[in-house]
Amino acid sequence: MSEQTQKDVVLYDGQCNFCRSQINILRRLDGQHRLEFVSLHDPKVATSYPNLTMEQLMEQMWIATPSGVQHGGAYAVRYLSRQLPILWLIAPLMHIPFSMPIWCFLYRQVAKHRYKIAGRDCDEGGTCSLHR
């Protein structure tokens, strides 16, 4: 993570197979390289984003903009739907008035079950046991 980055930073669970597959899709969709992807397990995250707790980071994906605004979960997806041209197709759905509670609920359900969906890939250091 560079201090002078002018990119939106996507903070995601780098040990989650489901999350990593979604990040790989975002990398392909990010043709203009507007996004920087950082695993929440990177030690620099704690110092770069001290206002986000480990619990918050583990609950949902976060987008940190160069201006310092942070979007989490379904709000992060909605933000991305405005940033990446290919996602403009879903932007109208994400912006239906009064629909955010539904999107937030759906996002929380997927996030809560992400390890059951695709598993987890911890490093050899046994860090997964720390998160149980």
Backbone as JSON, one array per atom type, in Angstrom:
{
  "sequence": "MSEQTQKDVVLYDGQCNFCRSQINILRRLDGQHRLEFVSLHDPKVATSYPNLTMEQLMEQMWIATPSGVQHGGAYAVRYLSRQLPILWLIAPLMHIPFSMPIWCFLYRQVAKHRYKIAGRDCDEGGTCSLHR",
  "N": [[0.84, -1.18, 0.0], [0.81, 1.97, -1.02], [1.65, 5.21, 0.2], [0.94, 7.47, -1.27], [-1.1, 6.64, -2.95], [-3.45, 6.89, -5.54], [-5.51, 5.35, -5.97], [-8.51, 3.47, -5.36], [-8.63, 1.47, -2.5], [-9.1, -1.9, -1.99], [-10.02, -3.81, 0.62], [-9.84, -7.04, 1.68], [-10.63, -10.45, 2.68], [-7.95, -12.29, 2.56], [-7.52, -14.95, 3.09], [-9.73, -16.3, 2.48], [-11.22, -18.4, 0.23], [-13.47, -17.95, -1.41], [-13.64, -15.14, -1.32], [-11.17, -14.44, -2.48], [-11.58, -15.44, -5.06], [-13.58, -13.72, -5.95], [-12.18, -11.31, -5.88], [-10.3, -11.81, -7.86], [-11.99, -11.75, -10.07], [-12.77, -9.05, -9.95], [-10.26, -7.88, -10.43], [-9.9, -8.56, -13.13], [-12.02, -7.14, -14.24], [-11.28, -4.57, -13.78], [-10.08, -2.8, -15.84], [-8.77, -0.36, -16.19], [-7.1, -0.21, -14.09], [-7.84, 0.94, -11.56], [-8.1, 0.12, -9.01], [-6.61, -1.02, -5.96], [-5.64, -3.96, -4.41], [-5.75, -5.4, -1.24], [-5.0, -7.73, 1.2], [-6.72, -8.21, 4.24], [-5.18, -9.38, 6.13], [-2.64, -8.48, 5.82], [0.0, -6.99, 7.53], [0.29, -4.2, 7.34], [-2.21, -3.13, 7.11], [-3.43, -2.68, 9.59], [-2.02, -0.44, 10.52], [-2.41, 1.4, 8.47], [-5.15, 1.69, 8.35], [-6.36, 2.39, 10.98], [-8.83, 2.85, 12.17], [-10.5, 0.8, 11.5], [-11.5, -2.15, 12.88], [-10.26, -5.51, 13.52], [-12.41, -7.21, 13.7], [-14.4, -5.81, 12.23], [-13.16, -5.83, 9.72], [-13.13, -8.55, 9.19], [-15.8, -9.07, 8.92], [-16.74, -7.95, 6.54], [-15.99, -6.86, 3.17], [-14.01, -3.98, 2.47], [-13.81, -0.73, 1.03], [-11.48, 1.73, 0.59], [-11.22, 5.03, -0.17], [-9.12, 7.38, -2.0], [-9.62, 9.87, -0.89], [-10.19, 9.3, 1.7], [-12.65, 8.3, 2.45], [-14.6, 5.55, 3.52], [-16.11, 2.52, 2.55], [-18.19, -0.15, 3.38], [-19.03, -3.64, 2.95], [-22.17, -4.21, 1.43], [-22.42, -1.57, 0.7], [-19.9, -1.06, -0.27], [-19.91, -2.68, -2.54], [-21.91, -1.37, -3.95], [-20.63, 1.09, -4.33], [-18.49, 0.25, -5.98], [-19.99, -0.46, -8.19], [-20.43, 1.92, -9.41], [-17.91, 2.71, -10.13], [-16.5, 0.94, -11.81], [-16.8, 0.45, -15.21], [-17.99, -1.92, -16.39], [-19.56, -2.84, -14.36], [-21.57, -1.04, -14.27], [-23.89, -2.02, -15.2], [-25.19, -3.27, -13.08], [-25.55, -1.2, -11.37], [-28.02, 0.38, -11.42], [-29.77, -1.4, -10.07], [-28.58, -1.56, -7.55], [-29.11, 0.94, -6.63], [-31.8, 1.31, -6.25], [-34.37, 2.98, -4.66], [-34.64, 2.67, -1.13], [-33.7, 0.06, -1.09], [-31.28, -0.72, 0.05], [-31.22, -1.92, 2.7], [-31.99, -4.55, 2.08], [-29.95, -5.37, 0.29], [-27.81, -5.19, 2.06], [-28.49, -7.14, 3.96], [-28.42, -9.47, 2.33], [-25.71, -9.4, 1.55], [-24.46, -9.71, 4.08], [-25.27, -12.33, 4.71], [-23.98, -13.92, 2.77], [-21.31, -13.21, 3.35], [-21.09, -14.13, 5.98], [-21.18, -16.87, 5.63], [-19.07, -17.48, 4.01], [-16.75, -19.12, 4.27], [-17.84, -21.64, 4.4], [-18.9, -21.79, 1.89], [-16.69, -21.79, 0.07], [-14.38, -22.49, 1.41], [-11.21, -22.12, 3.18], [-7.93, -20.79, 3.11], [-5.28, -20.98, 4.82], [-2.04, -19.8, 5.86], [1.06, -21.56, 6.53], [1.59, -20.96, 9.16], [-0.5, -21.39, 10.91], [-2.5, -19.48, 11.33], [-5.24, -19.53, 11.04], [-6.34, -20.77, 13.25], [-6.31, -18.74, 15.07], [-8.47, -17.19, 14.47], [-10.75, -18.52, 15.12]],
  "CA": [[0.0, 0.0, 0.0], [1.62, 3.17, -1.09], [1.07, 6.35, 0.9], [0.4, 8.42, -2.22], [-1.93, 5.97, -3.93], [-4.65, 7.58, -6.01], [-6.45, 4.28, -6.27], [-9.34, 2.96, -4.28], [-8.02, 0.26, -1.93], [-10.06, -2.93, -1.63], [-9.55, -4.64, 1.73], [-10.61, -8.29, 1.62], [-10.08, -11.58, 3.44], [-7.04, -13.02, 1.67], [-7.5, -16.38, 3.4], [-11.03, -16.82, 2.07], [-11.19, -18.8, -1.18], [-14.56, -17.25, -2.09], [-13.24, -13.74, -1.44], [-10.08, -14.35, -3.47], [-12.13, -15.63, -6.41], [-14.28, -12.48, -6.3], [-11.16, -10.31, -6.14], [-9.75, -12.12, -9.18], [-12.96, -11.22, -11.04], [-12.63, -7.59, -9.94], [-9.0, -7.53, -11.12], [-10.13, -8.64, -14.58], [-12.96, -6.08, -14.63], [-10.61, -3.29, -13.54], [-9.22, -2.6, -17.0], [-7.99, 0.87, -16.07], [-6.28, -0.36, -12.87], [-8.28, 1.95, -10.6], [-8.18, -0.49, -7.68], [-5.48, -1.72, -5.35], [-6.21, -5.02, -3.6], [-4.9, -5.69, -0.09], [-5.58, -8.67, 2.14], [-6.83, -7.67, 5.58], [-4.17, -10.03, 6.94], [-1.39, -7.75, 5.63], [0.25, -6.2, 8.75], [0.2, -2.76, 7.09], [-3.61, -2.71, 7.17], [-3.69, -2.16, 10.94], [-1.47, 0.9, 10.67], [-2.97, 2.28, 7.44], [-6.59, 1.87, 8.6], [-6.52, 2.1, 12.41], [-10.22, 2.97, 12.61], [-11.2, -0.45, 11.19], [-11.06, -3.24, 13.76], [-10.17, -6.82, 12.88], [-13.79, -7.73, 13.6], [-15.04, -5.15, 11.09], [-12.52, -6.3, 8.5], [-13.52, -9.94, 8.96], [-17.23, -9.12, 8.62], [-17.08, -7.52, 5.19], [-15.0, -6.19, 2.33], [-14.0, -2.53, 2.62], [-13.18, 0.1, 0.01], [-10.98, 3.0, 1.12], [-10.95, 5.93, -1.29], [-7.99, 8.27, -1.77], [-10.04, 11.01, -0.06], [-10.36, 8.84, 3.07], [-13.98, 7.74, 2.68], [-14.58, 4.08, 3.56], [-17.4, 1.88, 2.29], [-18.12, -1.55, 3.75], [-20.07, -4.59, 2.58], [-23.02, -3.89, 0.28], [-22.1, -0.19, 0.28], [-18.68, -1.17, -1.08], [-20.34, -3.22, -3.84], [-22.62, -0.28, -4.64], [-19.6, 2.04, -4.76], [-17.8, -0.33, -7.13], [-20.9, -0.46, -9.35], [-20.3, 3.23, -10.04], [-16.52, 2.96, -10.49], [-16.05, 0.07, -12.91], [-17.8, 0.53, -16.27], [-18.72, -3.15, -16.63], [-20.53, -3.0, -13.27], [-22.66, -0.07, -14.42], [-25.11, -2.78, -15.47], [-25.89, -3.56, -11.82], [-25.71, 0.04, -10.6], [-29.43, 0.74, -11.18], [-30.34, -2.28, -9.04], [-28.0, -1.21, -6.26], [-29.56, 2.28, -6.25], [-33.26, 1.38, -6.11], [-34.67, 3.58, -3.36], [-35.01, 1.83, 0.01], [-33.27, -1.33, -1.27], [-30.02, -1.04, 0.72], [-31.35, -2.93, 3.76], [-32.05, -5.88, 1.47], [-28.6, -5.67, -0.19], [-26.95, -5.4, 3.24], [-28.84, -8.45, 4.51], [-27.88, -10.5, 1.43], [-24.25, -9.38, 1.66], [-24.08, -10.3, 5.38], [-25.49, -13.77, 4.67], [-22.88, -14.51, 2.0], [-20.06, -13.01, 4.1], [-21.1, -14.98, 7.17], [-21.02, -18.27, 5.23], [-18.08, -17.56, 2.93], [-15.84, -20.26, 4.43], [-18.61, -22.83, 4.06], [-19.1, -21.77, 0.44], [-15.5, -22.13, -0.72], [-13.24, -22.88, 2.23], [-10.23, -21.17, 3.68], [-6.55, -21.16, 2.78], [-4.36, -20.32, 5.76], [-0.62, -20.08, 5.66], [1.61, -22.63, 7.37], [1.75, -20.51, 10.53], [-1.65, -21.73, 11.73], [-3.25, -18.29, 11.71], [-6.68, -19.79, 11.06], [-6.76, -21.1, 14.61], [-6.47, -17.5, 15.81], [-9.74, -16.56, 14.1], [-11.89, -19.34, 15.52]],
  "C": [[0.88, 1.23, 0.0], [0.89, 4.34, -0.43], [0.38, 7.31, -0.08], [-0.51, 7.77, -3.26], [-3.15, 6.82, -4.29], [-5.7, 6.56, -6.42], [-7.34, 4.02, -5.07], [-8.7, 1.66, -3.81], [-9.15, -0.67, -1.5], [-9.43, -3.81, -0.57], [-10.45, -5.87, 1.79], [-9.92, -9.37, 2.43], [-9.25, -12.45, 2.5], [-6.93, -14.5, 1.98], [-8.79, -17.07, 2.98], [-11.01, -17.13, 0.57], [-12.28, -18.09, -1.98], [-14.17, -15.79, -2.34], [-12.16, -13.56, -2.5], [-10.61, -14.55, -4.88], [-12.88, -14.38, -6.87], [-13.29, -11.36, -6.61], [-10.51, -10.55, -7.5], [-10.69, -11.63, -10.28], [-12.84, -9.7, -11.11], [-11.35, -7.14, -10.63], [-9.19, -7.54, -12.63], [-11.05, -7.52, -15.06], [-12.34, -4.69, -14.52], [-9.6, -3.0, -14.64], [-8.34, -1.36, -16.91], [-7.15, 0.91, -14.79], [-6.57, 0.75, -11.85], [-8.22, 1.45, -9.16], [-6.86, -1.1, -7.26], [-6.1, -2.73, -4.38], [-5.25, -5.41, -2.49], [-5.66, -6.65, 0.83], [-5.62, -8.02, 3.52], [-5.81, -8.27, 6.52], [-2.78, -9.41, 6.76], [-1.16, -6.88, 6.87], [0.11, -4.69, 8.55], [-1.24, -2.25, 7.2], [-3.92, -2.08, 8.53], [-3.17, -0.74, 11.12], [-2.06, 1.88, 9.65], [-4.44, 2.61, 7.69], [-6.89, 1.58, 10.07], [-7.96, 2.18, 12.91], [-11.04, 1.72, 12.31], [-10.63, -1.56, 12.08], [-10.96, -4.53, 12.96], [-11.56, -7.42, 12.71], [-14.52, -7.12, 12.41], [-14.48, -5.66, 9.76], [-12.94, -7.72, 8.16], [-15.0, -10.06, 8.57], [-17.54, -8.82, 7.17], [-15.88, -6.92, 4.47], [-15.13, -4.68, 2.57], [-13.33, -1.9, 1.43], [-12.75, 1.38, 0.71], [-10.6, 3.87, -0.07], [-9.75, 6.81, -0.98], [-8.35, 9.47, -0.88], [-10.31, 10.6, 1.39], [-11.73, 8.27, 3.4], [-13.88, 6.21, 2.63], [-16.0, 3.54, 3.4], [-17.24, 0.4, 2.64], [-19.28, -2.36, 3.23], [-20.83, -4.21, 1.33], [-22.78, -2.47, -0.21], [-20.83, -0.17, -0.56], [-19.02, -1.7, -2.47], [-21.04, -2.12, -4.63], [-21.63, 0.76, -5.14], [-18.88, 1.52, -6.0], [-18.68, -0.33, -8.38], [-20.89, 0.88, -10.07], [-18.89, 3.49, -10.57], [-16.04, 2.17, -11.7], [-17.12, 0.01, -14.0], [-18.61, -0.75, -16.48], [-19.79, -3.38, -15.55], [-21.65, -1.97, -13.33], [-23.97, -0.78, -14.71], [-25.9, -3.08, -14.19], [-26.14, -2.31, -10.98], [-27.17, 0.43, -10.39], [-30.09, -0.13, -10.1], [-29.86, -1.89, -7.65], [-28.51, 0.14, -5.74], [-31.08, 2.41, -6.22], [-33.55, 1.96, -4.72], [-35.15, 2.54, -2.34], [-34.57, 0.36, -0.12], [-32.01, -1.7, -0.49], [-30.17, -1.99, 1.9], [-31.39, -4.36, 3.22], [-30.66, -6.29, 1.0], [-27.66, -5.95, 0.97], [-27.22, -6.76, 3.87], [-28.24, -9.56, 3.64], [-26.36, -10.57, 1.52], [-23.81, -10.05, 2.96], [-24.24, -11.82, 5.37], [-24.35, -14.47, 3.91], [-21.57, -14.39, 2.79], [-19.98, -13.94, 5.31], [-20.8, -16.44, 6.84], [-19.93, -18.48, 4.19], [-17.12, -18.74, 3.06], [-16.55, -21.57, 4.12], [-18.8, -22.94, 2.54], [-17.87, -22.29, -0.3], [-14.27, -22.51, 0.11], [-12.29, -21.74, 2.53], [-8.84, -21.69, 3.35], [-5.61, -20.39, 3.68], [-2.92, -20.67, 5.42], [-0.17, -21.15, 6.65], [1.71, -22.25, 8.84], [0.57, -20.81, 11.44], [-2.48, -20.54, 12.15], [-4.75, -18.54, 11.74], [-7.17, -20.09, 12.47], [-6.96, -19.84, 15.45], [-7.85, -16.88, 15.58], [-10.94, -17.37, 14.54], [-12.47, -18.87, 16.82]]
}
